[in-house]
Amino acid sequence: MKTKKILTSLLLAAATTANAGGILTNTNQSIDFLRNPARDAAIGLDGVYSNPAGVVFMPEGFHLGLNWQYAHQTRTITSTDQVFALGLKNNKNTTKTFEGVADAPIIPSIQAAWNKGDWSMQLNFSVPGGGGKCTYDNGLGSFERVVGTIAGTFMSMDQLANALNAYSPLIYQMAGRQAPTGVISLNNTHGYDMNSFMEGRQYYFGLQLGTAYKLNEKVSVYGGLRLLYGDATYRARISNINVYQADGSFVDFASKLKEVGVQSMELAQRASEVLPILNNVPENMMTPEMQQLKAGLTQLTSDESKRSMAALAQYSQGVNLMCNQTGLGVAPVIGIDYRLNDKFNFAAKYEFKTQMRMKNESTLFEAGEIEAVNKFRDGEKVNEDQPALLTLGAQYSPIEAVRLNLGAHYFFDKQADWYDASQKKLDHNSYELLAGAEWDINDRVTISAGGQITRYGNTDEYINDMSFVVNSYSIGFGMNYRLSEVVKLKAAFFQTEYGNYDRTDYPSAGMNDSFTRTNRVLGIGCDITL
């Protein structure tokens, strides 16, 4: 009967991000980014995404960039809860680790630009959101907490029945009445066993078309539109729920609920007789055991307890959810580039918020007791905006062969519109600080390296084990090799190191979660100039 909070957290989206960027935004759209993420004021073909206004300063002609990235992530949640000790597979441990593996074997992006005179016509195809599939083969802590809470509820009812059987004669004697001859039946619940699984796959495909114009030899501007198509699939399963009894036998959950229903009715009936007696007993005559019994019976007969039992009944056949989501959104993108001289270049870009409404095709047709599950109801339109993004960059070339870069990204998360207004639970908007350097060793070989620091506005209220990000820093390095005047080859490696976020705002003592991730990306590509 405890923690409505646990039940309402079940089955949120297991969305996965490819690697760099904000909560719902990927900024890794090229191999150039992987080898030096501070590309916000760089002049190059990858600027079709990172600095579109600056692309017009490239040589005239047609430029085509092809990029392929492979990303591998793990997500690890270490959860602590006393109910885990009731799990048959948990060896009486109250702490359990749940790990998800996220692979994105193909993250493609294409940049194209045609420069002529003062004009640059540009196209970018990429995956600016999502970008892979995350699988939890053993489910999540929020899944197991629900089942563990059920087993704990059954055991609590057994304890209440034992106490009522033991103290009924004394309580009725105090009221000068004859105690009932029968005893409340016992369920002998000892623990639980279960199988669970969670998988989320999410891709946001982006097609951006725009034009840059050179106002003069120092200043250029850009305007464009980006079409975003979202495609996601979520699968969740809780199956083979069995209640482990003190005699070593197993009872399937559906049958056990029937037994508990009978016991609950017996307890409620006896409580209606015993509680008025206990309420009239003077405090100085109440033993600690009787006070505990009174509290338990009061909780049992409360409206909250009845709602909790109704919610538990929904799990009689476990959970088997399959939901597909699709959505479409369009947003403007603007930019400006300012070349102070041959040594300094500055740039800015603003991506407007993309309003996304993901429509469900789901096996869940009716609203249930658990509000969060209703996010996946068939036909539901889920708010999942991609936040607006402001980027600022600066580039300095102390000598012709060396370029030093700085950048900053600011994601307007709290101004977006997400399901259940979850953006309001954030403490602040996300931001990134970036730095890097590039060196032309000779006419053919360029090497570079860089890094970024990413900070999110996580709070205990916002973060959950189905979809989470944590503060991080990333490093990347790589090289370009000019094969000919027409073809340039690229390769890079990018790794993110994450911190830990500890969530402790649970209503019961001893419950907490610790979140962290790993991320590695390998990329290869080529630029073609005609």
C-alpha positions in Angstrom: 0.0 0.0 0.0 3.0 2.3 0.0 4.4 4.8 -2.3 2.1 5.9 -5.0 5.2 7.7 -6.4 6.7 4.3 -7.4 3.6 3.3 -9.3 3.2 6.5 -11.1 6.8 6.3 -12.3 6.4 3.0 -14.2 7.0 2.8 -17.9 8.2 6.3 -18.9 10.0 6.5 -22.2 13.5 4.9 -22.5 14.6 7.4 -25.1 18.3 7.3 -26.0 20.5 10.0 -27.3 23.4 9.3 -29.6 25.9 11.2 -27.6 26.6 14.9 -27.4 24.3 17.8 -26.8 21.2 18.7 -24.8 18.5 16.5 -23.2 16.8 16.0 -26.6 19.3 17.4 -29.0 22.3 15.9 -30.7 25.1 18.3 -31.8 27.4 15.6 -33.2 26.5 16.0 -36.9 30.0 15.5 -38.5 33.3 13.8 -38.1 34.8 17.3 -37.7 32.7 17.7 -34.6 34.0 14.4 -33.2 37.7 15.5 -33.6 37.1 19.0 -32.3 33.6 19.8 -31.0 34.2 23.5 -30.8 33.2 24.1 -34.4 30.7 27.0 -33.9 32.9 29.6 -35.6 35.0 27.3 -37.9 34.8 27.8 -41.7 34.2 24.4 -43.3 31.6 22.2 -44.8 30.5 20.9 -41.4 29.3 24.5 -40.8 26.2 23.6 -42.8 25.1 22.5 -39.3 27.4 24.2 -36.9 28.1 27.6 -38.6 25.9 27.9 -41.7 26.5 31.6 -42.2 30.3 30.9 -42.4 30.0 28.4 -45.3 29.6 31.2 -47.8 33.3 32.1 -47.2 34.4 28.7 -48.6 35.6 28.5 -52.2 33.1 28.6 -55.0 31.7 25.2 -56.3 29.8 22.2 -55.1 30.8 20.7 -51.7 29.5 17.4 -50.4 30.2 15.8 -47.0 29.4 12.2 -46.1 29.6 11.1 -42.4 29.1 7.8 -40.6 29.3 7.4 -36.9 29.0 4.4 -34.6 28.0 5.1 -30.9 28.1 2.7 -28.0 26.6 3.6 -24.7 25.8 1.9 -21.4 23.4 3.3 -18.8 23.8 2.1 -15.2 21.3 2.6 -12.4 22.3 1.4 -8.9 19.0 1.2 -6.9 18.5 0.6 -3.2 15.2 -0.5 -1.7 14.4 -2.8 1.2 11.8 -4.6 -1.0 14.5 -5.9 -3.3 15.6 -8.2 -0.4 12.3 -10.1 -1.1 13.3 -11.0 -4.6 14.3 -14.6 -5.1 17.1 -13.7 -7.5 18.5 -11.0 -5.3 20.2 -13.1 -2.5 18.5 -10.9 0.1 20.4 -7.8 -1.1 18.6 -4.4 -0.9 20.9 -2.9 -3.6 20.6 -4.0 -7.2 22.3 -2.7 -10.4 20.3 -2.3 -13.6 22.3 -1.8 -16.8 21.0 -0.8 -20.3 23.1 -1.1 -23.5 22.5 1.4 -26.2 24.0 0.9 -29.7 23.6 3.2 -32.6 25.5 1.4 -35.4 24.6 3.9 -38.1 24.3 7.6 -37.4 24.5 9.2 -40.8 24.7 12.8 -41.8 25.1 14.6 -45.1 26.2 18.2 -45.7 26.0 19.8 -49.1 26.6 23.4 -50.2 26.8 25.2 -53.6 28.7 28.4 -53.4 28.4 31.0 -56.1 29.4 34.7 -55.7 27.9 36.0 -52.5 25.5 33.1 -52.2 25.6 29.7 -50.6 22.7 27.2 -51.0 22.9 24.5 -48.3 21.4 21.1 -47.3 21.9 19.1 -44.2 20.5 15.7 -43.4 21.2 14.3 -40.0 19.8 12.8 -36.8 19.5 15.8 -34.4 17.6 13.8 -31.8 17.6 10.3 -30.5 19.8 8.0 -32.6 19.7 4.5 -31.3 18.1 1.7 -29.2 18.6 1.1 -25.5 17.8 -2.3 -24.0 17.5 -3.3 -20.4 17.4 -7.1 -20.4 16.5 -7.3 -16.7 14.1 -4.4 -16.6 14.5 -1.4 -14.4 14.4 -0.6 -10.7 11.0 1.1 -11.0 9.7 -2.1 -12.5 11.0 -4.3 -9.7 10.0 -1.8 -7.0 6.4 -2.3 -8.1 6.5 -6.1 -7.8 8.6 -5.9 -4.6 6.0 -3.4 -3.1 3.3 -5.9 -4.0 5.1 -8.7 -2.1 5.7 -6.3 0.8 2.1 -5.4 0.9 1.1 -9.1 1.1 3.5 -9.6 3.9 2.3 -6.5 5.8 -1.3 -7.8 5.6 -0.1 -11.1 7.0 1.5 -9.3 9.9 -1.7 -7.3 10.4 -3.7 -10.5 10.4 -1.4 -12.1 12.9 -1.6 -9.1 15.2 -5.4 -9.0 14.9 -5.7 -12.7 15.6 -3.5 -12.4 18.7 -5.1 -9.2 20.2 -8.7 -9.6 19.3 -9.7 -11.5 22.5 -8.1 -8.7 24.7 -9.6 -5.9 22.7 -13.1 -7.4 22.7 -12.7 -8.1 26.5 -11.9 -4.4 27.1 -15.3 -3.6 25.4 -17.1 -6.3 27.4 -17.9 -8.3 24.3 -17.3 -11.8 23.2 -14.5 -12.1 20.6 -15.3 -13.9 17.3 -14.2 -17.5 17.2 -12.7 -17.5 13.7 -9.3 -16.2 12.8 -8.2 -14.2 9.8 -6.6 -16.3 7.1 -2.9 -16.0 6.4 -1.2 -15.9 3.0 2.3 -16.8 4.1 4.0 -14.5 1.6 7.8 -14.8 1.7 9.0 -13.1 -1.4 8.6 -12.7 -5.2 10.0 -13.7 -8.5 9.6 -12.0 -11.9 11.0 -11.4 -15.4 11.1 -7.9 -16.8 12.4 -6.2 -20.0 12.5 -2.7 -21.3 13.6 -1.4 -24.7 13.4 2.1 -26.3 14.3 3.1 -29.8 14.2 6.8 -30.9 15.3 8.6 -34.1 14.6 12.2 -35.0 15.6 12.6 -38.7 16.3 16.2 -39.7 16.3 17.8 -43.1 17.6 21.4 -43.2 17.5 23.7 -46.2 18.8 27.2 -46.1 20.7 30.0 -47.8 23.7 32.1 -46.7 24.4 35.6 -48.1 27.7 37.5 -47.9 26.8 41.1 -47.0 30.4 42.1 -47.5 33.9 40.6 -47.1 33.5 40.5 -43.3 29.8 39.7 -42.5 27.4 37.0 -43.8 24.0 35.9 -42.7 21.9 32.7 -42.9 18.3 31.7 -42.9 16.8 28.3 -43.2 14.1 25.8 -42.2 14.5 22.4 -40.6 12.0 19.6 -41.0 12.1 17.1 -38.1 10.5 13.7 -38.4 10.3 11.6 -35.1 10.0 7.8 -35.1 10.1 5.9 -31.8 9.2 2.4 -30.5 8.9 1.4 -26.9 8.5 -2.1 -25.5 8.0 -3.1 -21.9 7.3 -6.4 -20.3 6.8 -7.7 -16.8 6.0 -11.4 -16.8 6.0 -14.6 -14.8 5.2 -12.8 -11.6 5.1 -15.4 -8.8 4.7 -15.0 -5.1 7.2 -17.1 -3.1 5.6 -18.6 0.0 7.1 -19.5 3.4 6.7 -23.2 2.7 8.8 -22.9 -0.5 5.9 -23.1 -3.0 5.1 -20.6 -5.7 1.8 -19.1 -6.5 1.2 -17.0 -9.7 0.3 -13.4 -9.0 -3.3 -13.6 -10.4 -4.2 -16.5 -8.0 -2.5 -14.7 -5.1 -4.5 -11.6 -5.7 -7.7 -13.6 -5.2 -6.4 -15.0 -1.9 -5.4 -11.5 -0.8 -8.8 -10.2 -1.8 -10.5 -12.6 0.5 -8.0 -11.8 3.3 -8.5 -8.0 2.7 -12.3 -8.4 3.1 -11.9 -10.3 6.3 -9.5 -7.8 7.7 -11.7 -4.9 6.7 -14.8 -6.5 8.3 -12.9 -7.1 11.5 -11.3 -3.7 11.4 -14.8 -2.1 11.3 -15.5 -3.8 14.7 -12.1 -3.4 16.3 -11.3 0.2 15.4 -14.2 1.8 17.3 -13.1 -0.1 20.4 -9.5 1.0 20.0 -10.5 4.6 19.5 -12.2 4.6 22.9 -9.3 3.0 24.8 -7.5 5.7 26.9 -4.0 6.4 25.7 -2.4 5.3 29.0 -4.0 1.8 28.5 -2.8 1.3 24.9 0.2 -1.0 24.6 2.8 -0.2 21.8 1.5 -3.4 20.0 -2.1 -2.1 20.1 -1.1 1.3 18.9 0.7 -0.3 16.0 -2.4 -2.5 15.2 -4.6 0.6 15.3 -2.4 2.4 12.8 -2.3 -0.6 10.5 -6.1 -1.0 10.6 -6.6 2.7 10.0 -4.3 2.5 6.9 -6.0 -0.6 5.6 -9.5 1.0 5.6 -8.3 4.3 4.1 -9.3 5.4 0.6 -5.7 5.5 -0.4 -5.3 1.9 0.5 -8.3 0.9 -1.6 -6.9 2.8 -4.6 -3.5 1.1 -4.1 -5.1 -2.3 -4.1 -7.0 -1.4 -7.3 -3.7 -0.4 -8.9 -2.1 -3.7 -7.8 -4.9 -5.6 -9.5 -3.8 -4.2 -12.8 -0.7 -6.3 -12.6 -2.5 -9.6 -12.3 -1.5 -10.5 -15.8 1.8 -8.6 -15.7 2.6 -5.8 -18.3 3.0 -6.2 -22.0 3.3 -2.9 -23.8 4.2 -2.1 -27.4 4.0 1.5 -28.5 5.1 3.2 -31.8 5.3 7.0 -32.0 5.6 9.3 -35.0 5.6 13.0 -35.2 6.6 15.9 -37.5 7.8 19.5 -36.8 9.3 22.5 -38.6 11.4 25.3 -37.2 13.5 28.2 -38.6 17.3 28.4 -38.2 19.2 31.7 -38.4 22.9 32.5 -38.2 25.5 35.2 -38.6 29.3 35.1 -39.2 31.8 38.0 -38.7 35.4 37.8 -40.0 37.3 40.5 -38.1 40.4 39.8 -40.1 42.6 36.8 -41.2 43.1 35.8 -37.5 39.7 36.2 -35.9 36.3 34.9 -36.8 33.1 35.0 -34.7 29.7 33.3 -35.3 26.3 32.7 -33.8 23.4 30.5 -34.6 19.9 30.2 -33.2 17.6 27.2 -33.8 14.0 27.9 -32.9 12.0 25.5 -30.8 10.6 22.6 -32.9 7.1 21.8 -31.7 6.7 18.0 -31.8 3.5 16.0 -31.1 4.3 12.3 -31.2 1.2 10.3 -32.0 0.9 6.8 -30.4 -0.1 3.5 -32.0 -0.2 1.3 -28.9 -1.5 -1.9 -27.3 -2.7 0.3 -24.5 -6.2 1.5 -25.3 -7.8 2.7 -22.1 -6.5 5.0 -19.3 -5.5 3.2 -16.1 -4.8 4.0 -12.5 -1.1 4.8 -13.3 -1.0 8.2 -15.0 2.5 7.8 -16.5 1.5 4.7 -18.4 -1.2 6.7 -20.1 1.6 8.5 -22.0 1.5 5.4 -24.2 -2.2 5.1 -24.7 -3.3 4.5 -28.3 -4.1 7.7 -30.2 -2.5 9.9 -27.5 -0.5 12.9 -28.8 2.6 13.3 -26.6 4.4 16.7 -26.3 8.0 16.3 -27.1 9.4 19.6 -28.4 13.0 19.9 -29.4 14.2 23.0 -27.4 15.5 26.1 -29.0 19.3 26.3 -29.1 21.7 29.2 -29.2 25.3 28.7 -30.1 28.2 31.1 -30.0 31.7 30.6 -31.3 35.1 32.2 -31.8 38.1 31.1 -33.8 41.7 32.5 -33.6 44.6 31.7 -36.0 47.9 32.7 -34.4 49.6 31.4 -37.6 48.1 30.3 -40.9 48.4 26.5 -40.1 46.9 26.6 -36.6 43.3 27.4 -35.5 42.1 27.7 -31.9 38.4 27.4 -31.2 36.0 28.3 -28.4 32.2 27.7 -28.2 29.1 27.8 -26.0 25.7 26.1 -26.4 22.6 27.1 -24.5 19.5 24.9 -24.7 16.2 26.4 -23.8 14.8 23.3 -22.1 12.4 25.0 -19.7 10.8 26.9 -22.5 9.9 23.7 -24.4 6.7 21.7 -23.9 7.2 18.1 -22.8 4.9 15.4 -21.5 3.4 16.1 -18.1 5.2 19.5 -18.2 8.3 17.7 -17.0 10.5 20.7 -18.3 9.2 22.7 -15.3 10.9 20.2 -12.9 14.4 21.2 -14.2 16.5 23.5 -12.0 17.9 25.4 -15.0 18.5 25.1 -18.8 21.3 22.9 -20.2 24.5 24.5 -21.4 27.9 23.4 -22.8 31.3 25.1 -23.0 33.7 23.9 -25.7 37.3 24.4 -26.7 39.6 22.9 -29.3 42.5 23.3 -31.7 43.4 22.3 -35.3 46.8 22.1 -37.0 47.7 21.6 -40.6 50.8 19.5 -40.4 51.3 19.9 -44.2 49.2 20.3 -47.3 47.6 16.9 -46.9 47.3 16.1 -43.1 45.4 18.0 -40.5 45.1 16.9 -36.9 42.8 18.3 -34.2 41.5 17.7 -30.7 39.0 19.3 -28.4 36.5 18.9 -25.6 33.3 20.1 -24.0 31.7 20.3 -20.6 28.0 19.7 -20.4 25.8 20.7 -17.5 22.1 19.8 -17.1 19.4 21.1 -14.7 18.6 17.8 -13.2 16.6 17.6 -10.0 15.3 14.6 -7.9 11.8 15.4 -9.2 12.9 15.3 -12.8 15.3 12.4 -13.2 14.1 8.8 -13.5 15.6 5.5 -14.5 13.7 5.3 -17.8 15.4 8.3 -19.5 18.2 10.3 -17.9 21.2 12.4 -18.6 23.9 13.4 -16.2 26.6 16.0 -16.2 29.7 15.1 -18.3 32.8 16.2 -20.0 33.9 14.9 -23.5 37.1 14.7 -25.5 37.6 14.1 -29.1 40.5 13.8 -31.6 41.1 12.9 -35.2 42.6 13.8 -38.5 41.8 14.8 -42.1 43.8 13.5 -45.0 43.6 15.3 -48.4 43.6 12.4 -50.9 43.4 14.8 -53.8 42.1 18.2 -54.7 38.7 16.7 -54.9 38.5 14.2 -52.0 39.3 14.7 -48.3 39.1 11.7 -45.9 38.3 12.0 -42.2 38.4 9.8 -39.1 37.8 10.6 -35.4 37.1 9.2 -31.9 35.0 10.8 -29.3 34.5 9.8 -25.6 32.3 11.1 -22.9 33.0 10.7 -19.2 29.9 11.0 -17.0 29.5 11.9 -13.3 26.9 10.3 -11.0 23.6 11.7 -10.0 22.2 10.5 -6.7 18.4 10.7 -6.3 17.2 10.5 -2.7 13.8 12.2 -2.6 11.8 9.0 -2.0 9.2 9.0 0.7 10.6 5.9 2.5 14.0 5.8 4.2 16.6 3.7 2.6 15.4 4.2 -1.0 17.8 5.8 -3.5 19.1 5.6 -7.0 22.5 6.5 -8.5 22.7 7.2 -12.2 25.6 7.2 -14.6 26.5 6.4 -18.2 29.4 5.6 -20.6 29.7 6.7 -24.2 32.2 6.1 -27.1 31.8 7.2 -30.7 33.9 6.3 -33.8 33.4 8.2 -37.0 34.7 8.2 -40.6 33.7 10.4 -43.5 34.8 12.3 -46.6 34.4 15.7 -48.2 34.1 16.0 -52.0 34.6 19.3 -53.8 33.6 19.8 -57.4 
